[in-house]
Every structure is written in C-alpha cells, then in structure tokens.
Amino acid sequence: MKNTPKLFWYISLIVWIFPALSGMAQQSGEKWSTEKAWKWYNENPWICGFNYIPANAINYTAMWDKTSYSPEVIERELTLAETTGFNTVRVVLQFIVWEDDPKYFDQVFGDFLSICKRHKIRVIPAFFDDCVFGTNVDPSLGKQPEPFDGWYAWAWSPSPGHTMVADTTSYFRLEKYIKDVIGNFKNEPAVLAWDLFNEPNDKSLLLVRKVFKWARLVNPAQPLTICIFGNPELSKTIAENSDIITFHNYSPKEDVERTIVSLKEYIRPIICTEWLNRPLGSTVESVLPVFAKENVGCLHWGLVNGKTQTNLPWGHRPGDGPYTRIWQHDLYTSDFKMYSPYELELFKTTISGSKRFKVIK
C-alpha cells in the first residue's frame, strides 16, 4: 500500500490527459470526404454572386480600415444586389487591419456579415492575396491614395504583402490571424466557405501549405478552398487540400467548358470564383448559361463601378486616353445606373430558376 499515492497520481494524470488529447483531436479537422463536400453543395442552391468591393474603396485595405469602413455604402450596394437575386459575395480580408486591432476587425467583419444576412447573401472570405496591379507590393494602414485616373486597380493592396510572404519568421503572426478569424466565425451560417488565398504566386507555396494546416486545426463548419492556380506543384497542393474545387476563368465559353470538364476529374463540387471579362469574350450571355447548365457555382467580378476602375481592361494606362469601349467588369455605374439591363435580367431569370438560399437567422 506504500505505492498507493503514486498510483493514484498516475491514474489522475491519465484521467486528465486523455480527455484533453481527445478534445485536441476533435478540434483538428481533416480534408472533407467527397461525400461530405457534395452533401454541403447539394444542401445549398446554385451559387451565383459576385466579387465585392464597395465603390468608395480603392482597395481592400480601404474597405476594412478604421478610416474608411462604410457600412452605409455597403448597405446601399447590397440592397441593389438583392433586387437581382444574387446570393453570394466574395471579399478579400486584410491582415494588417486585423493585426492593428483584432477586436475591431472581428467586430467590423461581423457587421459586414450582418448586412449580408439582411439581404439574403452569404459570404466567401479570402484571407491572402498576391495580386498587384500598380506599384504596391505591401499594404499600408490608414487613409489610402486616390485613384490614378485611367489605371485599373493601380492602388491594389496585397494581403499580407509580398515582403511577409517571403519572410517565414513572420508566419506565426499570420497563423494567429487565420485562427482568430476562422475561430470566431467557424459556425457562422453567413459564411459559405473559406477561400484561404487568392491567386497565390509560385513563391507562396509554403504559405499555401501552412494556411491549409492552420485552418484545419480550427476545423470550421464551412469548407476550405483555394482556386486552382500557379505552377503544377502549387496547383497540385491546392487540389489535394481543398474541400471544394474553385477556379478563375476570364475566357470565352469554349474555354470555360473545357476547364469544367478537366476539373470534374476531382469529383468534387466546382465554383468559378472569378469570371466576366467582356472584351475577352467572357460575357454574361455566353458564359452564365454554361455555369447554370453544368451546376457550377459562379461569382463574376464587380457590382458597382468605383475607385478601383475595373471597368477598364488590364494593362490600360492613363496615357492611353479616355476608355470608351466595352467595360471589362462591373454591372452598375457609380450612380447605380445599369450598365446593361439585358445582363441583369439574364442574371435574375437564371437565378430565379433555381432554389434560393434559406433566410439566415
């Protein structure tokens, strides 16, 4: 009986450790099975929406920053979107706004989700973004520059920025960001899916791998994805880790059809999270029916044209003179005039032909 206290201590330790380890296992998720992915997809209606940035925001830093977040603008624009029946928006978040004040960012993102709920719209947030259309390879807090007239998205601000992507010693900060935001909204019905990285470049392969790992540890109720993009190794990594398959395509319908055929080999739900480039032949009248027929979700680029000047084509510069040709993106002018009533009617009739999202409570 001399060893009874020690034996009791060992038993107590096992009793304490086992539930803790069990809880950790439950919190660490795995890639969804194809059955789970299709169950999620089939429980939702056909996904049709747009990539959203308010007309008064020149980049996504401006959309979320304390100096310029504009819920009244978002309310007006999403009211407009609801009239057509759009049910999904995709937005890029901004790491530096979160790091500056995580409590503020979580509050303002929650406010944005509430606005979307009121208009029966669900959200696909994207955490990181490597895109650059001007000279900014890193974002900066505070008041953003004004548009450079005639330059498509010249002040675009990547997240977290190319410098941090290359600096692996900073990744612990990015891990906190991912775990905080997903952790706070992992069961939020207004979040449709988590898009972890918008168009990562080849130098972002390590961060792509890391962000999937961090998100899995949180184990959200929503699926994880990154658009199939980049070199073969990057694309393979993305496909192997995504619960649902997403892609971007700004080409005519024939190329869209070929891409969809190739992506069906993954046997998972497919969503095109970026499309619509009228000058290149990616038009509403030709491509939207393809997505509807193939049961592929779709989110085109842009709602109300504004400071990003995404009506201009890629590569357009101020010295090229006034642009008077067909718009590249967007559906409305800054004063809410329809760019093409025919396009909006086609969206409306196509969406209404499918089941609508249930009201989010």
N, C-alpha and C positions, 0 to 999 in steps of 0.2 A: 504493500500500500504506500510505500515511500515515494513511488513514481506517479502517484495519483495527480498531484498538482501539475506536473509536467505533461501528463497525458491529457488532462483537462485543457491545458493551454494549447496543445496541438489540435485537439478537436475543435476548440473555439476558433482557432486560426483558419481551419479548413471550412468551418461553417460560415465564416466571414468572407473568405476569399472566393469561394465557389460562386455565390450569387453575384459578386462584383464582376468576376470574369464572365459569367453568363450574361450580365447586363451589357458588358462591353461588346460581346458577340452579337447581341441583338441590335446594338446601335450601328454596327459596322455592316453596311449593305453589300450586296453583290450585284453584278450586272443582271438586269431583268431577263427572264426567260422570254423566248418568242411568244409563248402563250400569255404571259403577263402583259407584254407590250401590246399585243393585239386586243386583249381584254380592255386595257386602258383606251386604246384607239376607238374601239367599237362602242364604248360607253359614251363617247363624245360624238357630236355631229361632225359633219365635214368642216374642217378648219379653214376659214377664209378671213384674211385680215391684211394688215399692212405693218411695215416698219415705221415706227412713230418717233418723231421728234417735233416738239412744238415749233410753230412758225417763228416765234421770237427768240429761239435758241440757235446759236450758230454752231454749237457742238453739244455733245452730251454732258460735258462739264457744266455748261451753262444751264442745261435742263435741270440738274440736281443741286447746283451750288446755292449757298445761302443768299448770295447777292442777286439771284435771278430766277429761282424756282417760282413758277407762275401757275398755281392751281386754277386760277380763273380762266387762263388761256386754255389749259388742258381740258377744263370742263366744257368750254365752248366748242372746241375742236372734236372732242369725243361725242358730244351731242350730235354734231354733224355726221360723224361716222355711224352712229346708231341708226340714223334715218335710212342708210343704205343696207343695214343689217350685218355689217362687219362684226365678227365675234371674237377676234384675237388681235392683239398688238404685240410686236416685238420691240424691246427697247434695250439699249446698252447702258449698263450702270457705269459708275466711275469710281475707281479705287481711291483716288486722292481725296474725293469728297467724303467718302466713308472714313478714311484714316484720320482726317482732320477732326471729325466729330461723329463717331459711330452711332451714338444715341440719336443725333439729329438725322443722320442718313436713314436709319431704320424707321424713324418717325415719318420722314418725308416719302420714303418708298411705300410705307403703309398707307399714307394719304393718297398716293397715286393709285394704289390698288383699290382703295375705296371709291375713287372717282370711276375707275373702270367698272367696278361692280354695278354702280348705278346705271351704267349704260350697257349692261349685259355683255361685257367684253372681258376676256381673260388675257393673261399676260405671259409672254415668254421673255424673261430677262436674260441678257447676255452679260457675263462678268468682264471678260477681257476682249480687247480689240487691237489688232496690229495695223489697221488701215491708216494711211497718211495720204492726204491729197494736196498738201501745201508744204510748209517748212517745219511744222511742229512734229517732232518725234516723241516728245514728252508733254504731258499735260501740266497746266498750272492752275492753282486755285484763284478764286476771286473773279472780278469782272473780266469778261472775255472780249477780244477785239471785235470790231465791227466788220461786216462783210467787205471783201475786196471785190468790187463790182465786176462781174464777168468771169469769176473763178469759182468753179464747182467746189463747194465744201473746203475752201482753202484753209480755214482755221480748225479743221477736224482735229480732235484730241484723242489719241490712243489711250487705252487703259490696260495696264498701269503705265505704259510708255516703254519705248524700246530700251532705255537705259536699265530699268528694273528687270525687264525680261532677260537681259544679258547678265545681270548681277544675281547669281544664285544665293548670295548671302542675304539677300532681301526677301527670299521666298517665305520665311517664317511670318513676315508681315502680310503677305498675300494669303497665306494659309488662314490666318486669323480672320481676314476679310471674308473668304469663302465660307468658313464655318459659322461666322456670326450671322451673315445674311441668310444663308440657307437654313441655319438652325432656327432663326426667328420666324421663318415663313415656310418651313418644311411641310406643314399641314394646311397651308392656306389654299382654299379652293380657287381663289382668283389667279393663282399661279398655275399655268397649264403645264409648263415644262421648264427645265433649267438649261439654257444654252451657255455652256461654260466658256466658249472662246469664239469670237467672230473672226473668221478668216485668218487663222494663225499663219505666220510665215515660217519658213523652214528652220529659222533659228529658235523657234518657240517650242520645239518638240519636247524638250524636258519639262517645260511648264505645262504643256498639254497633259503629259503623263501625271504630273503632280496634281493638277486640278481635278482630274478624274478621281484620284486617290483620296484627296481631301473631301470631295463631295460625297463619295461613297461612305466615308466614316460618319457623316451626318445622317445618311440613309433617309433622304426625303421621300415623301409620298409621291412626288412627281418624277417623271423620267428625266434622265440626263442625256445630253447630246452635244455634239459639235458638228458643224457642217463638214461633209467630206471635202477636203481641201488640201492643197500643197503637194509635195513630192510623194512618191509611193510609200515611203516609210511613215510619213506623217498621216497620210490617208488611211493606211492600214491600222495605225494606232487608234485613230479616231473611230474607225468602223468596229474595231474589236472591243471598244469600251463604251460605245453609245447604246442606250436602250432603244432609241428610235433613230431612224436614218434621216438626216437633214442634208440639204444641198442648196447651192445657189446656181441660178442659170438665167442669164440675160440674153439668150439666143432665141431664134425663131422656133416655132413649134416642132419642126422636124428634129432639131437637136434636143429639145426637151423630151420628146417621145423616146429618143434613143437613150437618153440619160436615165429616164424612168425604168426602161427595160433592163439596163445594166444594174441599177440599184435594187431591183426586185430579187436579185440573187442573195441578198442578205435576209430575205424572208421576214422583214420587219416593216412596221408602218413607215411611210415616207412623207415628209413635209418639205416643200421648197420654201425656205425661209427668206429668200430674196429673188425677185424677178421684176420685170417691167422695164424695158429699155426700148421705147418706141422707135428711135432712129435705127436700131439694130434689128428690128423685126420682132421683138418681144412685146407683143401688143395684147391688150385685153381681149379683143375679138378673136384672136387666133390662139392664144395660149391658155386663157382661163378655161375654155371648154375641155382642153386636154386634161387639166388637173381634176376637173369635176368628173369626167368620164373614167379616169384611172383611180379615183378615190384617193388622190394625193392632196394633202393639205397645201395651202399656198398663202404666202404673205408677200405682197408686192412692196416696192419701195415708195413710201411717201403718201401723205394725206394732203396737208395744206402747204403750199409753197411758201418759203420764207427765207430766213437768213442763210440757210445752207446753199441756196440757189441750185437745188438739184433738178430744176427744170433744164439746166444747161447740160450738155454732154460732157463726159470725162475728157479732160485734156483741153477744154475751152479756156482761153486766157483773155484778160482784158484787152490786149492789143488786137484781138480778133474782131473787135467791133461788136455792135449790138447783135444779139442772137434772136432771130425771128422765125426760125424753123420749128418743127415739131418738138414738143417737150420730151425730155428723157424720162423723168419721173413725175410723181405727184398727180393729184386729182382735182385740187381746188387752187384758185389764186388766193393771195393773202387776204382779200376781202370776201372770201367764201363764194366766189363765182365758180361754177362748174367749168373745168377745162373742156370736158366732153360729156354732155348729158347722155349720149348713147352709151359710153363706157359705164357710167354709174348705173344706168338702167340694166345693163347686162350683168353687172355685179349683183344688183338687187334681185333680179329674177333667178339668177343661178343659185344664190344663197338661199332664197326663199323656197327653192325646190328641194332643200334638204332640211333635216331636223335642226331646230335652233337649240342653243345652249339652254339648260335649265337656269332659272333665276338663281343667282348665287346668294345665299343667305349668310 
